[in-house]
């Protein structure tokens, strides 16, 4: 491709539309600005006017090309335009509108418009004071007492056998842990800032244990711990009024900078609503999907966890309970599982744990693929601005920590990808750590025109 042809192609990407005056393109064909010292501010405006576009301000030119008086190569020209397109997708979800808006701004207005995507120094977080009201940590083993299932179980057992010291002790423990959870709940309400909301759905003891472990590992990570972040941890808080609980969680979602959506065996309406509410505010959602890679580690951990959390339940009964969660079709599709569940076959624990591992692995892989590749609601519209906002999926705690640090410091990195469908080009803005689509600009011209004509209208 000739130099001027490349320049014109890049200008179309900058403006977000095809050349309005194509008949004048021939006048530029023989001109190579890079062989004559480069493209300065005046030359760029002359090119834009010749092609039918609006002029740009000097402030916009300096922003594109980092205050350099002249652009001396096609590579530098492309880099500046690529930077702008990323910013345009982040801020507006529309290249054409971003160009028309930002290219007319003076330096002060441009800096104000770009402020929302400027990196934040980690010192802002590292220098924070500690909270006055500290969280009274509830261990992962005790967190189950904050759930809504355990209370009914303990109360029923106690009523049927009120003099049994085991149930007396569990009842006392329930009250003590919930009192600490209520104090933590009140402490969260007094926090002067809230950085992260953890979206979970916990019913079973092992779910409280695993989510609590994930949270401790994430916020104890070397990248995250020094930032002194505040997060709403549902494994540490208790509220016995469902209406108050809903109000508090809505407030925490509103205040937090991002949400971490912890994928589990089953997900609930509440957790999915929290994901949707975050995206609808234009805030990032990190979906953490555990990645199972070692069957032996899984089996050993499952046996230890069973003994620790379910000492009164046999491993066979636990497998009976868990298999339908990971392998719901097994009861009628799989003869061996049907036999185990009906009692007509003696359960082989090693085989059962192998099967649990495979089915858990399949479940997590399917959920990760759905959020990354196929589910249309993994990308939702910011209700205020109309900008499409996508879920960022990670599979390890380390990647979750890396991405969370980037989000908090406003330092996420992106690549623009052009997805061609027939004769249309849809722009995808992919976040580098997760590889997920964070913003899109559709190539459907009718949809684009209709969407932006109607979306920001006052209803």
C-alpha positions, -999 to 999 in steps of 0.1 A, spaced: 0 0 0 14 34 -10 22 59 18 -8 83 11 -31 53 8 -21 42 43 -25 78 56 -60 81 42 -69 46 56 -57 57 91 -76 91 88 -108 71 82 -101 51 114 -95 84 133 -127 100 121 -148 68 124 -162 72 89 -154 68 52 -139 97 33 -167 122 26 -150 137 -5 -135 107 -23 -131 125 -56 -103 146 -41 -83 116 -30 -65 116 -64 -50 150 -56 -31 135 -27 -19 103 -43 15 114 -53 22 133 -20 44 116 6 45 139 37 70 117 55 96 124 28 92 161 34 97 163 71 65 147 83 29 158 91 25 188 113 -6 203 127 -13 225 97 -7 196 72 -31 173 91 -58 199 90 -52 204 52 -55 167 47 -87 165 67 -103 194 48 -93 180 14 -109 147 23 -141 163 37 -135 161 74 -136 188 101 -104 204 113 -89 195 147 -75 218 175 -39 220 183 -46 205 217 -61 174 200 -31 171 177 -7 174 206 -27 147 225 -26 123 195 11 126 190 25 133 225 33 170 219 56 163 190 55 192 165 56 168 135 47 131 129 77 117 111 66 82 102 35 62 93 41 40 124 40 70 148 9 83 129 -8 49 134 2 47 171 -15 80 178 -47 71 160 -47 37 177 -44 54 211 -73 77 203 -95 48 191 -90 29 224 -99 60 244 -129 67 222 -142 31 228 -136 34 265 -153 68 269 -180 69 242 -184 35 225 -184 54 192 -154 65 172 -172 90 150 -188 108 180 -156 108 199 -137 124 170 -163 151 165 -163 158 202 -127 156 213 -112 171 182 -129 204 188 -117 208 224 -91 231 238 -64 218 261 -84 223 293 -116 207 280 -96 178 265 -78 171 297 -111 171 316 -127 147 291 -98 123 293 -95 125 331 -116 94 337 -91 71 319 -59 86 333 -38 62 354 -39 67 392 -7 66 413 -6 36 437 5 61 464 -31 73 466 -40 39 480 -8 30 498 -11 62 519 -46 55 531 -53 54 568 -67 22 583 -104 20 590 -115 30 625 -138 -1 627 -119 -32 618 -135 -64 605 -136 -91 632 -125 -120 610 -148 -150 609 -129 -181 598 -138 -200 567 -150 -230 588 -173 -207 609 -186 -186 580 -213 -212 573 -231 -200 604 -239 -168 586 -260 -187 560 -298 -191 560 -300 -229 558 -280 -237 589 -302 -218 614 -333 -238 606 -312 -271 607 -298 -263 642 -331 -250 656 -350 -281 644 -323 -304 659 -323 -285 692 -360 -286 695 -361 -323 689 -333 -329 714 -329 -299 737 -305 -315 761 -280 -327 736 -248 -308 743 -238 -309 706 -268 -289 695 -266 -266 725 -230 -258 715 -239 -253 678 -268 -230 688 -244 -209 709 -219 -208 681 -246 -197 656 -255 -168 678 -219 -158 685 -208 -159 648 -239 -140 637 -232 -113 663 -197 -108 649 -212 -108 614 -237 -81 623 -208 -60 638 -189 -65 606 -220 -55 586 -222 -22 606 -185 -16 601 -189 -19 563 -216 8 564 -191 32 580 -163 28 555 -155 61 539 -146 44 506 -155 10 490 -134 -4 462 -146 -39 455 -179 -58 457 -177 -96 459 -208 -112 442 -214 -148 455 -242 -173 460 -234 -194 491 -257 -221 505 -234 -251 513 -206 -252 540 -179 -258 514 -191 -228 493 -185 -205 523 -152 -221 529 -140 -219 492 -152 -183 487 -136 -172 519 -104 -188 509 -104 -172 475 -111 -138 491 -82 -142 516 -58 -153 489 -68 -125 465 -66 -96 490 -35 -110 505 -17 -111 472 15 -92 469 0 -69 442 -32 -61 462 -22 -61 499 -1 -28 497 -31 -9 481 -51 -11 514 -83 -17 494 -117 -19 511 -140 -47 499 -175 -59 509 -170 -96 519 -203 -115 522 -185 -143 541 -179 -118 570 -212 -99 572 -247 -108 585 -280 -90 583 -312 -107 595 -336 -84 576 -339 -93 539 -350 -58 530 -321 -41 548 -298 -67 533 -310 -57 498 -305 -20 505 -270 -25 519 -259 -47 490 -274 -22 465 -254 6 482 -222 -14 482 -226 -21 445 -232 16 438 -201 27 458 -176 0 446 -153 6 417 -157 -29 404 -174 -63 411 -158 -97 414 -183 -123 403 -173 -157 418 -185 -185 396 -197 -216 416 -215 -249 410 -248 -230 407 -254 -193 403 -284 -174 415 -307 -146 404 -292 -123 431 -256 -128 420 -265 -124 383 -284 -92 392 -253 -79 409 -232 -86 378 -258 -68 356 -261 -39 379 -224 -33 379 -222 -34 341 -252 -11 338 -232 15 358 -203 12 333 -180 -4 359 -158 -35 353 -168 -70 364 -142 -96 369 -157 -131 366 -134 -156 385 -139 -191 371 -118 -217 390 -96 -238 367 -92 -274 378 -59 -288 364 -49 -316 388 -73 -345 396 -51 -358 424 -50 -325 442 -88 -321 437 -95 -355 452 -71 -350 481 -85 -316 489 -121 -329 486 -114 -357 511 -98 -333 536 -126 -307 532 -152 -334 537 -136 -344 570 -132 -308 581 -166 -294 572 -188 -324 573 -175 -346 601 -209 -361 608 -215 -371 571 -200 -400 553 -181 -394 521 -206 -416 503 -235 -394 513 -216 -362 503 -209 -377 469 -246 -385 466 -254 -348 475 -228 -332 452 -231 -353 420 -264 -339 410 -250 -303 413 -221 -310 389 -237 -337 368 -275 -332 369 -282 -354 338 -262 -383 354 -293 -397 372 -309 -407 340 -281 -407 314 -254 -426 333 -262 -462 345 -234 -462 370 -245 -430 386 -281 -441 386 -270 -472 405 -250 -452 430 -279 -428 436 -306 -455 439 -284 -477 462 -285 -506 438 -247 -503 433 -220 -498 460 -204 -465 454 -167 -465 445 -153 -434 461 -122 -431 439 -143 -435 407 -169 -411 421 -143 -384 429 -128 -389 394 -162 -383 380 -168 -352 402 -135 -338 390 -143 -343 353 -178 -329 357 -167 -299 378 -140 -292 352 -165 -294 323 -189 -271 342 -163 -244 348 -150 -247 312 -185 -243 298 -192 -212 320 -159 -196 311 -165 -201 274 -201 -188 276 -190 -156 293 -160 -151 270 -174 -162 237 -211 -167 234 -234 -153 260 -249 -120 247 -256 -107 282 -219 -110 291 -218 -76 274 -244 -50 286 -251 -14 281 -242 14 305 -276 28 312 -263 64 315 -241 66 284 -251 37 261 -215 24 261 -214 -14 258 -195 -30 288 -181 -65 288 -173 -91 316 -136 -99 321 -131 -136 328 -100 -149 346 -92 -185 357 -65 -181 384 -62 -160 416 -30 -145 403 -46 -132 371 -75 -119 392 -51 -100 413 -32 -86 383 -64 -75 367 -79 -60 399 -47 -40 404 -50 -26 368 -87 -17 373 -80 1 406 -51 21 392 -69 29 359 -42 11 340 -59 -16 321 -43 -24 287 -62 -31 255 -58 -42 219 -82 -33 191 -94 -62 170 -114 -59 138 -140 -87 134 -152 -90 99 -188 -103 93 -197 -102 56 -189 -66 46 -191 -52 81 -163 -45 105 -171 -46 142 -144 -32 165 -136 -52 196 -116 -37 225 -99 -67 242 -84 -64 277 -50 -80 276 -49 -101 309 -83 -118 304 -84 -117 266 -120 -107 269 -140 -81 250 -145 -50 271 -160 -26 246 -175 -29 211 -183 -7 182 -208 -25 159 -202 -25 122 -240 -25 115 -246 11 102 -284 9 106 -281 -3 142 -254 24 150 -275 52 135 -307 41 152 -291 33 186 -274 67 190 -305 86 177 -327 70 203 -306 59 232 -296 92 248 -331 108 243 -349 119 274 -377 94 281 
